[in-house]
Amino acid sequence: MVALSERKIALVRSLVAAAPDKVVGGLQAALADHMGDSPLSGVRRLVEAEAAERRLRNMVLMPIVPLCVGNGGDRQGLNFPAITLGYLWKGLKAVDPDGVRAASAALYDYRPGESSTAPFDELLRRAADAVRGGEPREFFLVRTLCEQSRPGAGAAFQMCLDLAPVVRRAAYRLAEWTAHFGDDTTAGARLAYRDACAVADDAGPTFFEMLAAHLPHPWMVLRIISAVMDKPNERYLSQSELGGFAERVMDDIDVALRGIQHINVDGGEAAAREAAAQVERVTLQVAEIESCITIQRDAGWGQRLFKQKNALAAVVEGRIREAEKYAALALPMQPARLRRIRRMIPRHTLPPDPRYVSRALTLFHFVREIRSSANYGGFASARSRMLEKVGDMLDHYVEETLDLLKHRDCENEEIARQHLAVVVEFSRLVRDDKAADLVRRRAAAVDAYQPPMAAGG
């Protein structure tokens, strides 16, 4: 089979070089089976070479890689244009090819936390000096691109390069520092902070911004700040250069609360999961602030946090009430035809309204997903009451519907079965799969039931 021409290979090379790391990794996996002389074997070798180059680049530049995303214009936190990584790496290969080869050799048997990072850190120091000097052209472009993304970003990027060796050492201990509080954690975090401040007197905020970028959730950096400052009180932290980290978390909580309040009830399970994830994040963020900072409930941050917790509980309880409302609309009831029967019975005159069913299912998914955050969020009792009430309603609805079907007294048996199918879906979310299967089996048993014939029939 004919291989790709040199012109096409060059085109593919330029496209791969400009692709994000995730795309390059996906291409490598997709082309793994194209061995030998297949038409795509040349492309496979090209992609593999690019992937190996990216691994080396990302290891050398590891301290700043998470900061280089998008166009660098996000005002929330410290970030720079993603394109700067490519220019920075290209410039390093030009000014220090021997250093790049040494870093490549060190990466071959590298073990995080055990192997020496000296070859990588030396390249970062070369990069810092080159960006400061603006030569060669690639390093001048790096600073220019950062400054174009927002004023002051060029100087901030320079600071990040200067701090990169310190951040690399700290990054390997982040999992330990954020999971365990103790003297060892506190001592290690304080030493790293001291090393950062030795680089520059005003390096503290940038150091914590860089650490935050390496954490699963940026707000977890409050744990390290708390360890360094020995769980500061609100007044002390708010007046320091690090107070912005806590305020940013509370601003993020406000944004999340608005998103939860405007959950798309027609969005299905995906919208419910997204809203529930916001609820969980808010409860975790509130807990983070309360555990990392000494605050007073009746003033300042403590008062703001107390209002946010109340707002979260109110918003979630509102969605919980909506779930109950839409469940009742999806399974309408009516008074029994016989006056001596005072209970409500299912109405089977119209098929289930798909709008009400969809909204109830969305909100039931939401209620199910917030179970882990209900206790701390302050809405556990409202959630439990609703689930119990709706569960009882479903039981009553099933019993009455099955009785009507069994005695052939339904207004429309086919519509009754459609409503039972809705009950099955509701039961799965309100209770569990076993409850849903039980309703399904009981409905099937009634369908198979043949009423006895009247005497003389």
C-alpha positions in Angstrom: 0.0 0.0 0.0 1.2 3.5 -0.8 2.5 5.6 2.1 1.6 9.3 2.6 3.6 11.8 0.6 6.2 14.0 2.2 3.9 17.0 1.7 1.1 15.3 3.5 3.4 14.1 6.3 4.6 17.7 6.7 1.0 18.9 6.9 0.2 16.2 9.5 3.4 17.2 11.5 2.3 20.8 11.7 -1.3 19.8 12.8 0.0 17.4 15.5 2.5 20.0 16.8 -0.4 22.4 17.3 -2.8 19.9 18.9 -3.4 19.8 22.7 -1.8 17.0 24.7 -5.1 15.1 25.1 -5.5 15.0 21.3 -2.0 13.8 20.7 -2.6 11.0 23.3 -5.8 10.0 21.6 -4.1 9.9 18.2 -1.3 7.7 19.7 -3.8 5.2 21.0 -5.8 5.2 17.8 -2.7 4.6 15.7 -1.1 1.9 17.9 -2.2 -0.9 15.6 -0.7 0.6 12.4 2.6 -1.2 12.4 5.0 -2.1 9.6 4.5 -0.6 6.1 0.9 0.4 6.4 -0.1 3.8 4.9 -0.5 5.3 8.4 2.7 3.9 9.9 4.6 7.1 9.1 1.9 9.1 10.8 2.1 6.7 13.8 5.8 7.3 14.2 5.3 11.0 13.9 2.6 11.0 16.6 4.7 8.8 18.9 7.7 11.1 18.5 5.5 14.1 19.3 4.0 12.3 22.3 7.5 11.5 23.7 8.5 15.1 23.1 5.4 16.3 25.1 6.2 14.0 28.0 9.7 15.4 28.3 8.4 19.0 27.9 5.7 18.5 30.5 8.1 17.0 33.0 10.7 19.8 32.6 8.0 22.5 32.7 5.8 20.6 35.2 5.5 23.5 37.8 3.9 25.8 35.2 2.0 23.4 32.9 -1.3 23.6 34.9 -1.2 27.4 34.7 -1.0 27.5 30.9 -4.6 27.0 29.8 -6.8 28.6 27.1 -5.9 32.1 26.2 -4.7 33.1 29.6 -7.4 35.7 30.0 -9.3 34.1 32.9 -9.3 36.6 35.8 -10.0 33.9 38.4 -6.6 32.8 39.6 -3.2 32.8 37.9 -3.1 31.6 34.3 -1.2 32.2 31.0 -1.8 31.4 27.3 -1.4 27.7 26.5 0.7 28.6 23.5 3.5 29.9 25.8 4.6 26.3 26.6 5.4 25.5 23.0 7.5 28.7 22.6 9.2 28.2 25.9 10.2 24.6 25.0 11.3 25.6 21.5 13.5 28.3 23.0 15.1 25.9 25.5 16.0 23.4 22.8 17.7 26.2 20.9 19.7 27.7 23.8 20.5 24.5 25.7 20.3 21.4 23.6 22.7 19.5 25.9 20.5 20.3 28.8 17.5 19.0 27.0 19.4 15.7 26.2 20.4 15.4 29.8 16.8 15.9 30.9 15.7 13.2 28.4 18.2 10.8 29.8 17.1 11.6 33.3 13.4 10.9 32.4 14.2 7.4 31.2 14.3 5.9 34.7 12.8 8.8 36.6 10.8 8.0 39.8 8.8 10.9 41.3 9.9 11.9 44.8 13.0 9.7 44.6 15.1 10.6 41.5 17.0 13.9 41.3 15.2 16.8 39.5 18.4 18.7 38.9 18.4 18.3 35.1 14.8 19.6 34.9 15.3 22.5 37.3 18.5 23.6 35.6 16.5 24.0 32.3 13.9 26.0 34.2 16.6 28.4 35.5 17.9 28.8 31.9 14.3 29.5 30.8 13.9 32.1 33.6 17.1 33.9 32.6 16.2 33.8 28.9 12.7 35.2 29.4 14.2 37.9 31.6 16.6 38.8 28.8 14.1 38.4 26.0 16.5 36.4 23.8 16.2 34.4 21.6 13.0 35.4 19.9 10.9 32.6 21.4 11.5 33.9 24.9 10.6 37.4 23.9 7.3 36.0 22.4 6.5 34.2 25.7 6.6 37.4 27.7 4.8 39.4 25.0 2.0 36.8 24.8 1.6 36.8 28.5 1.4 40.5 28.7 -1.1 40.7 25.9 -3.4 38.2 27.8 -3.7 40.7 30.6 -1.5 43.5 32.1 1.2 42.3 34.5 1.0 38.7 33.3 4.5 38.9 31.8 6.1 39.8 35.2 3.9 37.1 36.9 5.1 34.5 34.4 8.7 35.5 35.2 8.0 35.0 38.9 6.5 31.6 38.2 9.7 30.5 36.4 11.8 31.7 39.3 9.7 29.8 41.8 9.4 26.6 39.6 12.1 24.5 41.3 10.6 25.3 44.7 7.1 24.4 43.5 8.3 21.2 41.9 9.6 20.0 45.3 6.4 21.0 47.0 4.1 19.5 44.4 5.3 16.0 45.2 4.1 16.4 48.8 0.8 18.0 48.1 -1.2 14.8 48.5 0.4 14.4 52.0 0.0 18.0 53.0 -3.7 18.1 52.1 -4.6 14.7 53.5 -2.9 14.8 56.9 -2.6 17.6 59.4 0.3 17.4 61.8 3.6 18.7 62.8 5.4 17.1 59.9 2.9 18.6 57.4 3.2 22.0 59.0 7.0 21.9 59.1 7.2 20.8 55.4 4.8 23.5 54.2 6.5 26.2 56.2 9.9 25.3 54.8 8.6 25.4 51.2 7.0 28.7 51.9 10.2 30.0 53.3 12.1 28.9 50.3 9.6 30.6 48.0 10.0 33.9 50.0 13.8 33.6 49.6 13.3 33.9 45.9 11.4 37.2 46.3 9.8 38.9 49.2 6.4 39.1 47.5 6.5 35.6 46.1 4.0 34.1 48.7 0.8 34.6 46.7 2.3 33.4 43.5 3.7 30.3 45.3 0.2 29.4 46.6 -1.4 30.1 43.2 1.0 27.6 41.6 0.3 25.0 44.3 -3.4 25.5 43.8 -3.1 24.7 40.1 -1.6 21.3 41.0 -4.4 20.4 43.4 -7.6 18.4 42.4 -9.6 21.5 43.6 -7.8 24.8 43.8 -9.6 25.8 47.0 -7.8 23.0 48.8 -4.8 25.3 48.9 -6.4 26.8 52.0 -5.2 23.8 53.9 -1.6 24.6 53.1 -2.1 28.3 53.9 -3.7 27.3 57.2 -0.7 25.0 58.0 1.8 27.7 57.2 -0.1 30.4 59.2 -1.1 28.0 62.0 -4.9 28.3 61.4 -5.1 32.1 61.2 -8.2 34.0 62.4 -10.2 35.9 59.8 -8.8 39.3 60.7 -5.2 38.3 60.4 -5.7 36.4 57.1 -8.0 39.1 55.5 -5.3 41.8 56.2 -2.5 39.7 54.7 -1.5 39.2 51.1 -3.2 35.8 51.2 -6.7 36.9 52.1 -7.8 36.9 48.5 -7.7 33.1 48.4 -10.5 32.8 51.0 -12.5 35.6 49.4 -12.2 33.9 46.0 -13.7 30.7 47.5 -16.7 32.6 48.9 -17.2 34.3 45.6 -17.2 30.9 43.9 -19.9 29.8 46.4 -22.1 32.7 45.4 -21.8 31.8 41.7 -22.6 28.1 42.5 -25.7 29.1 44.5 -27.1 31.0 41.6 -26.5 27.9 39.3 -28.3 25.6 41.8 -31.2 28.0 42.1 -31.7 28.0 38.3 -31.3 24.2 37.7 -32.8 23.2 34.4 -35.6 20.9 35.4 -36.1 19.9 31.8 -32.4 19.0 31.5 -32.7 15.4 32.7 -30.1 13.4 34.6 -27.1 15.4 33.2 -28.5 18.7 34.6 -29.4 17.0 37.9 -25.9 15.6 38.3 -24.3 19.0 37.5 -26.4 20.8 40.0 -25.8 18.1 42.7 -22.0 18.4 42.0 -22.3 22.1 42.6 -24.1 21.4 45.9 -21.4 19.1 47.0 -18.7 21.5 46.0 -20.3 24.3 48.0 -20.6 22.1 51.1 -17.0 21.1 50.8 -15.9 24.7 50.3 -17.8 25.9 53.3 -16.3 23.1 55.4 -12.8 24.0 54.1 -13.1 27.6 55.2 -14.5 26.7 58.6 -11.8 24.1 59.3 -8.9 26.2 58.0 -9.7 29.7 59.4 -10.9 30.8 62.8 -14.0 32.8 62.1 -16.8 34.5 64.0 -20.3 33.7 63.0 -21.8 37.2 63.6 -19.3 39.3 61.6 -17.2 39.5 58.5 -16.5 36.2 56.7 -18.3 34.2 59.3 -21.5 36.1 58.8 -21.2 35.8 55.0 -20.5 32.1 55.3 -23.5 31.6 57.6 -25.8 33.4 55.0 -24.4 31.2 52.3 -25.1 28.0 54.2 -28.7 29.2 54.8 -29.1 30.1 51.2 -27.8 26.7 50.1 -30.3 24.9 52.4 -33.2 27.1 51.2 -32.4 26.6 47.5 -32.0 22.9 47.9 -35.1 22.5 50.0 -37.0 24.4 47.3 -35.8 21.9 44.6 -36.9 19.1 47.0 -40.4 20.5 47.3 -40.5 20.8 43.5 -39.7 17.1 43.1 -42.7 16.2 45.3 -44.9 18.6 43.4 -44.0 17.2 39.9 -44.4 13.7 41.2 -48.0 14.4 42.2 -48.7 16.1 38.9 -47.3 13.1 37.0 -49.5 10.7 39.0 -52.8 12.5 39.4 -55.4 11.3 41.9 -59.1 11.9 42.2 -61.9 11.2 44.7 -63.4 7.7 44.6 -66.7 7.4 42.7 -68.4 5.9 45.7 -69.2 8.3 48.5 -68.6 5.7 51.2 -65.0 5.5 50.0 -63.3 8.7 51.2 -59.7 7.9 50.0 -58.2 9.3 46.8 -57.7 6.9 43.9 -55.6 7.2 40.8 -57.0 8.9 37.7 -56.4 7.0 34.5 -58.2 9.1 32.0 -55.1 10.7 30.4 -51.7 9.3 29.7 -48.8 10.6 31.9 -47.8 14.1 31.0 -44.2 13.7 29.7 -43.3 17.2 30.9 -44.2 16.5 34.5 -42.6 13.0 34.4 -39.4 14.4 33.0 -39.2 17.2 35.6 -39.9 14.8 38.5 -37.2 12.4 37.3 -34.7 15.3 36.9 -35.3 16.4 40.5 -35.4 12.9 41.9 -31.9 12.4 40.3 -30.9 15.6 42.0 -32.2 14.6 45.4 -30.5 11.2 45.0 -27.1 12.7 44.1 -27.1 15.1 47.1 -27.3 12.4 49.7 -23.6 12.7 50.6 -23.8 16.4 51.2 -27.2 16.6 52.9 -26.1 16.3 56.5 -23.5 19.0 56.4 -25.6 21.2 54.0 -28.5 21.3 56.5 -31.2 19.8 54.3 -31.0 16.1 55.3 -34.3 16.2 57.2 -36.1 17.9 54.3 -34.7 15.3 51.9 -35.7 12.4 54.2 -39.2 13.7 54.7 -39.8 14.1 51.0 -38.5 10.7 50.2 -40.7 9.1 52.8 -43.8 11.1 51.7 -43.3 10.3 48.1 -42.5 6.7 48.9 -45.8 6.4 50.8 -47.6 8.1 47.9 -46.1 5.6 45.4 -47.2 2.7 47.6 -50.7 4.0 47.8 -50.8 4.6 44.0 -49.6 1.1 43.2 -52.0 -0.6 45.6 -55.0 1.3 44.3 -54.0 0.9 40.6 -53.4 -2.8 41.0 -56.7 -3.2 42.7 -58.5 -1.4 39.9 -56.7 -3.5 37.3 -57.4 -6.7 39.2 -61.2 -6.0 39.3 -61.3 -4.6 35.8 -62.5 -1.3 37.2 -60.0 1.0 35.5 -61.1 3.9 33.4 -58.4 2.9 30.9 -56.3 -0.1 31.6 -53.6 0.8 29.0 -53.2 4.2 30.6 -53.1 2.6 34.0 -50.1 0.5 32.9 -48.4 3.6 31.6 -48.7 5.2 35.0 -47.3 2.1 36.6 -44.3 2.3 34.4 -43.8 5.9 35.6 -44.1 4.6 39.2 -41.3 2.0 38.4 -39.0 4.8 37.3 -39.8 7.0 40.4 -39.4 4.0 42.8 -35.9 3.3 41.4 -34.8 6.8 42.3 -36.8 7.4 45.5 -36.0 4.0 46.9 -33.9 1.5 45.0 -33.8 -1.0 42.1 -35.4 -3.7 44.3 -38.4 -1.5 45.0 -38.8 -0.8 41.2 -38.5 -4.5 40.4 -41.2 -5.3 42.9 -43.7 -2.9 41.3 -42.8 -4.3 37.9 -43.4 -7.9 39.1 -46.6 -7.1 40.8 -48.0 -5.4 37.7 -47.0 -8.4 35.6 -48.8 -10.7 38.1 -52.0 -8.7 37.9 -51.8 -8.8 34.1 -51.6 -12.6 34.3 -54.5 -12.8 36.8 -57.8 -14.1 35.5 -60.8 -13.1 37.7 -63.2 -16.0 38.6 -66.3 -16.2 36.4 -69.6 -15.4 38.0 -71.9 -18.3 39.1 -73.8 -19.6 36.2 -71.4 -17.9 33.7 
